[in-house]
């Protein structure tokens, strides 16, 4: 009974995807990314076609199965499969996992799930076995002709795709991409200028190669800084970029650690006795940033990040005083710290 229920659930999941638009006779494509030593796109496609008993993958697909195979946590392997239409819309997704250390252990489950997503009715049909010779005494089956040489196959359903298409190759050796994640947050910073300043921040995270990359922008309007009767007004626009070699994603939580470099473009205006002075300055920082997200459901997540940087470039800003003198001050502290709290919209 338990086995029957598992097959029924697989059929229901695959059937629900098919009813949403794809049909077994639709043109299909496969975009697949797996590390060295694991099954690659072309062998996986041939194995799926062998299970279904016909050719299903080709150029100009109507629907795409987009998958990636990664190490599981704490052990084993996990594959994420998404069904995408020609407009780039995700129609559904599946996960396949195994606790075994060899990545080949996941292949039978992987073949079954992909076959179910394409054609549930044919997925359980075993491919026909070639007929063997008859028993002794009877006529002998003729020997099959030698196979003709086969030209190397291109990557499945992707060799003729235009640049910039939603079917852009993920398993190409140069770059691996996934949908970007955008965040909007309230932020606060200390050490970038004088005192603590609130602000607004937005960040963009995307995957290329083996790591996640980060772009972040923030704006901080400072309260005026006063000393000895002089008054200094500051506002800062920060552009930060980095790479995140530490990245872990679960069903609900995801965390990453990034090395970053940032430049703060600062507008400073100082007023003294019957005089004023404006300066455009640039401060440079190198540091780290830790990011944490918790999914809320759908395409939204809570987002928090903590960054710290060392000011390797700290220009001087001039403070004019009422007595006609001036003082040159280093911009900010040697170390600056910022905190973002807001929402993010993770990519697929």
C-alpha positions in Angstrom: 0.0 0.0 0.0 2.9 2.4 0.8 4.5 1.7 -2.6 1.2 2.4 -4.4 0.7 5.6 -2.5 4.2 6.9 -3.5 3.6 6.2 -7.1 0.2 7.8 -6.9 1.8 11.0 -5.4 4.4 11.0 -8.3 1.7 10.7 -10.9 -0.4 13.4 -9.2 2.5 15.8 -9.1 3.6 15.2 -12.7 0.0 15.2 -13.9 -0.6 18.6 -12.3 2.3 20.0 -14.2 1.1 18.5 -17.5 -2.4 19.9 -17.1 -0.9 23.4 -16.7 0.2 23.5 -20.3 2.8 21.0 -21.4 1.8 17.8 -23.3 3.9 14.7 -23.9 4.2 15.6 -27.6 5.5 19.1 -26.8 9.0 20.1 -27.8 11.3 19.9 -24.7 14.7 21.2 -23.7 17.0 20.4 -20.9 19.2 22.8 -19.0 21.4 21.0 -16.5 24.3 21.8 -14.3 26.3 19.2 -12.3 29.8 19.1 -11.0 32.6 16.9 -12.4 32.1 13.2 -11.9 28.3 13.5 -11.9 26.0 12.8 -14.9 26.1 15.7 -17.4 23.4 17.1 -19.7 23.8 15.0 -22.8 24.0 11.6 -21.1 21.1 12.6 -18.8 19.0 13.5 -21.8 19.8 10.2 -23.6 18.9 8.3 -20.5 15.5 10.0 -20.2 14.8 9.4 -23.9 15.8 5.8 -23.4 13.3 5.5 -20.5 10.5 7.1 -22.5 11.3 5.2 -25.7 11.5 8.1 -28.0 13.3 11.4 -28.8 11.9 14.3 -26.8 14.7 16.9 -26.6 15.6 19.2 -29.4 16.1 22.7 -30.7 13.5 25.5 -30.1 11.8 23.8 -27.2 8.3 24.9 -26.0 9.1 23.8 -22.4 12.3 23.5 -20.6 13.4 21.4 -17.6 15.9 23.5 -15.7 17.9 21.5 -13.1 21.0 21.7 -10.9 22.7 19.0 -8.9 24.4 20.0 -5.6 25.8 18.6 -2.5 23.1 17.9 0.2 23.2 18.9 3.8 24.8 17.4 5.8 25.5 14.6 3.3 24.4 13.1 0.0 23.1 15.0 -3.0 20.1 17.2 -3.9 18.7 18.1 -7.4 16.3 20.9 -8.0 14.2 20.7 -11.1 12.0 23.5 -12.5 9.5 23.4 -15.4 9.8 26.7 -17.4 7.8 27.8 -20.4 9.2 29.7 -23.5 8.4 33.0 -21.8 10.6 32.2 -18.9 7.7 31.6 -16.5 8.3 28.8 -13.8 5.3 26.5 -14.0 6.4 24.2 -11.2 9.4 22.7 -9.4 10.5 19.4 -7.9 13.3 18.2 -5.6 15.1 14.9 -5.6 17.6 13.9 -3.0 19.7 11.0 -1.7 21.7 10.5 1.4 24.3 8.3 -0.4 27.8 9.8 -1.0 28.1 8.7 -4.6 26.3 11.2 -6.9 25.4 8.3 -9.3 23.0 7.1 -6.6 20.6 9.8 -7.4 20.4 9.0 -11.1 17.5 6.5 -11.1 15.3 8.9 -9.1 16.3 11.7 -11.3 15.4 9.9 -14.5 12.0 8.9 -13.1 11.1 12.4 -12.0 12.2 14.0 -15.3 10.3 11.3 -17.3 7.2 11.9 -15.2 7.4 15.7 -15.8 7.4 15.0 -19.6 5.1 12.1 -20.0 3.6 10.3 -16.9 2.0 7.6 -19.0 5.2 6.5 -20.6 7.5 7.0 -17.6 6.8 3.6 -16.0 7.0 1.7 -19.3 10.3 -0.2 -19.5 12.1 0.1 -22.8 11.6 -2.9 -25.1 14.4 -5.5 -24.9 16.0 -6.5 -28.2 15.0 -10.0 -29.4 17.5 -12.8 -28.7 18.4 -15.8 -30.8 15.8 -18.7 -30.8 16.4 -21.9 -28.8 18.7 -24.5 -30.3 17.3 -26.4 -33.2 15.3 -23.5 -34.5 16.2 -20.8 -37.0 18.8 -18.3 -35.7 17.9 -14.7 -35.6 19.9 -12.7 -38.2 22.8 -10.6 -36.8 22.0 -6.9 -36.7 24.1 -4.8 -39.1 27.0 -3.0 -37.5 26.0 0.4 -36.2 26.8 3.4 -38.3 29.2 6.0 -36.9 27.3 8.7 -35.0 28.4 12.3 -35.0 28.9 13.9 -31.5 25.7 15.3 -30.2 25.4 19.0 -29.4 24.1 20.0 -26.0 20.5 19.1 -25.7 18.1 21.6 -27.2 20.4 24.5 -26.7 22.9 24.6 -29.6 20.7 26.8 -31.8 19.3 29.1 -29.1 19.8 32.9 -29.6 21.9 34.9 -27.2 19.9 36.4 -24.3 17.2 33.8 -24.6 15.6 32.5 -21.4 17.1 29.1 -22.4 20.6 30.5 -22.1 23.0 27.6 -21.3 23.6 27.1 -17.6 25.9 24.2 -18.0 28.4 26.0 -20.3 31.9 25.8 -18.8 32.4 29.5 -18.5 29.5 30.8 -16.5 26.6 29.4 -14.5 23.6 31.8 -13.9 20.5 31.8 -11.9 17.7 34.4 -11.4 18.9 37.4 -9.5 17.6 38.2 -6.0 16.7 41.8 -5.2 16.4 43.3 -1.7 15.1 46.6 -0.3 16.0 47.6 3.2 16.2 50.2 5.8 19.9 50.6 6.8 22.1 52.3 9.4 25.8 53.0 9.3 28.4 54.1 11.9 31.9 55.2 11.0 31.3 56.2 7.4 30.9 59.9 8.2 30.5 61.7 11.5 28.1 59.9 14.0 25.4 57.4 13.1 23.2 57.8 10.0 20.0 56.0 8.9 19.4 55.4 5.2 17.9 53.2 2.5 19.7 50.3 0.8 19.1 48.0 -2.2 21.1 45.0 -3.2 21.2 42.6 -6.1 22.6 39.0 -5.7 23.2 36.7 -8.6 25.1 33.5 -9.3 27.9 33.2 -11.8 30.4 30.4 -11.9 30.6 28.6 -8.5 29.9 31.6 -6.3 27.2 34.2 -5.6 28.0 37.8 -6.4 26.7 40.9 -4.7 25.9 44.5 -5.7 24.7 46.9 -3.1 23.7 50.6 -3.1 22.9 52.7 -0.1 22.1 56.4 0.6 22.8 58.1 3.9 21.8 61.7 4.7 23.7 62.8 7.8 22.7 65.1 10.6 24.9 68.2 10.5 28.1 67.9 12.4 29.1 70.9 14.6 32.4 71.8 16.3 33.6 75.1 17.7 30.8 76.9 16.0 31.5 75.4 12.6 28.8 73.4 10.8 29.3 70.5 8.3 26.5 68.9 6.3 27.2 65.4 4.7 25.3 63.0 2.5 26.8 59.8 1.2 26.0 57.4 -1.7 27.6 54.0 -1.3 28.3 51.5 -4.1 29.5 48.1 -2.9 30.4 45.0 -4.7 31.7 41.6 -3.7 31.8 37.8 -4.1 30.3 35.4 -1.7 32.3 32.1 -1.5 30.3 31.0 1.6 26.7 30.2 0.6 24.2 27.7 2.0 20.5 27.5 1.1 17.8 25.4 2.8 14.1 25.1 2.4 13.4 28.2 4.6 16.8 29.8 5.5 19.7 30.9 3.4 23.0 32.4 4.5 26.0 33.8 2.7 29.4 35.4 3.6 30.9 37.9 1.2 34.2 39.7 0.7 33.4 43.2 -0.4 34.9 46.5 -1.7 32.9 49.8 -1.4 33.2 53.4 -2.5 31.3 56.1 -0.8 30.7 59.3 -2.8 30.3 62.0 -0.2 29.0 65.6 -0.7 30.2 67.8 2.2 29.2 71.5 2.7 30.8 73.5 5.5 29.6 76.9 6.7 31.6 79.4 8.8 31.5 83.1 9.3 30.1 84.7 6.1 31.6 81.9 4.1 30.7 78.4 2.8 32.7 75.6 1.1 31.5 72.5 -0.8 33.5 69.4 -1.4 33.0 66.1 -3.4 34.9 63.3 -1.7 35.4 59.6 -2.2 36.0 57.1 0.6 37.1 53.5 -0.1 36.6 50.5 2.1 37.4 46.8 1.9 35.6 44.4 4.2 33.1 41.6 4.7 29.3 41.2 4.7 27.1 38.4 6.1 23.6 38.0 4.7 20.7 36.1 6.1 17.3 35.4 4.5 14.1 33.6 5.7 11.4 32.8 3.1 7.9 34.1 3.9 6.2 32.1 1.1 5.8 32.9 -2.6 8.6 35.1 -3.9 9.3 37.2 -0.7 11.7 36.7 2.1 12.9 38.6 5.2 16.4 40.0 4.6 19.1 41.1 7.0 22.8 41.8 6.5 25.7 43.0 8.6 28.8 44.6 6.9 32.1 45.9 8.2 34.9 47.6 6.3 38.3 49.1 6.8 38.7 52.6 5.3 41.9 52.3 3.2 41.0 55.6 1.5 39.9 58.3 4.0 40.1 61.8 2.6 40.1 65.0 4.7 37.1 67.3 4.8 37.5 71.0 5.7 35.4 72.4 8.6 35.1 76.2 8.5 34.7 78.1 11.8 33.1 81.4 12.7 36.4 83.0 13.6 37.6 82.6 10.1 39.9 79.6 10.8 39.4 76.1 9.4 40.2 72.5 10.5 40.8 69.5 8.3 39.2 66.3 9.6 39.6 62.8 8.4 36.3 61.5 7.0 34.7 58.9 9.3 36.4 56.3 11.4 39.0 53.8 10.3 36.3 51.0 10.6 32.7 51.5 9.5 29.8 49.1 10.2 26.4 49.0 8.5 23.2 47.0 9.1 20.4 46.3 6.6 16.9 45.0 7.5 14.2 44.6 4.9 12.6 42.3 2.4 14.0 40.5 -0.6 12.6 38.8 -3.7 14.7 35.8 -4.4 15.2 34.7 -8.0 14.3 31.2 -9.3 
